[in-house]
């Protein structure tokens, strides 16, 4: 009898220590927790899903039926809390983490040992990408992170890499329109060249990617907004820092860059020279116009005076002409007069 009592006493003591004293837990400041009862996570409401949360706005219409997760009750920092023996606590860190974009969580030897991510450009060149990804767990979609996906970070990395490689493969240089200033039919004023392309210069894809790293990062941030609704992971930022071409084409790209720079310099010099000539032509026309006006104005004034003399007194006009003729005779060295027969 005493042995049986000792057995039950021991079982009770073990249960007390294991499940009652051991049932207390705390949640750190950078952690969030979800409690499951018999394997089922506690819901906020039976009909509340992630489609009712603003994170679902980034999903396309055809994705909304695929990524529907219940909204679970999140346990915030603090404690101690108590859990029953049939309950289990799942803790996750919500702090922002940084990961090398080339690092493969399933195979550390992939992508040149996790140092460079390979992608193929539109002109069939194999490029190497380097950079980092900042991510954190989405507190409003912990169900997807804990129970919806087996390895959510691996899924997010694959999702990010697939979007990046698709963007690199379809990225094309924007055509650059080069214009020059010309004159109109009269040759007096230049014509607006906003809609008069003279030549289109097509850039090389790798060079254009290098020049548009900021736009590429912004595109990746925009396209990866749905990762919070898909996998419960928020991509805070993608920092693509380098795009390296294959070694066999590095010298060719350098020569192309030099040629493009030379062409751009020649075009700029030609435009500057043309603009300078147009400005000089305008000034020459203005100067000649002012000279003509200066010569015409005294004649106009003299004509006005003669008209006024004629209106007031015809005899005064004859006297004026006689005085002018005498003044000219005084300045002349020789005078030729018509002979009167």
Secondary structure as UniProt FT lines:
FT   HELIX           2..15
FT   HELIX           16..20
FT   HELIX           21..23
FT   STRAND          24..27
FT   TURN            29..30
FT   STRAND          31..37
FT   TURN            38..39
FT   STRAND          40..41
FT   TURN            46..47
FT   HELIX           50..52
FT   HELIX           54..58
FT   HELIX           61..63
FT   TURN            64..66
FT   STRAND          74..75
FT   STRAND          78..82
FT   TURN            85..86
FT   STRAND          87..93
FT   STRAND          97..100
FT   TURN            101..102
FT   TURN            108..109
FT   HELIX           110..114
FT   STRAND          117..120
FT   TURN            122..123
FT   STRAND          126..137
FT   HELIX           139..141
FT   HELIX           142..143
FT   HELIX           144..148
FT   TURN            150..151
FT   HELIX           152..170
FT   STRAND          176..178
FT   TURN            185..186
FT   TURN            194..195
FT   STRAND          199..201
FT   HELIX           205..211
FT   HELIX           213..223
FT   HELIX           224..226
FT   HELIX           227..231
FT   STRAND          233..244
FT   HELIX           247..312
FT   HELIX           314..331
//
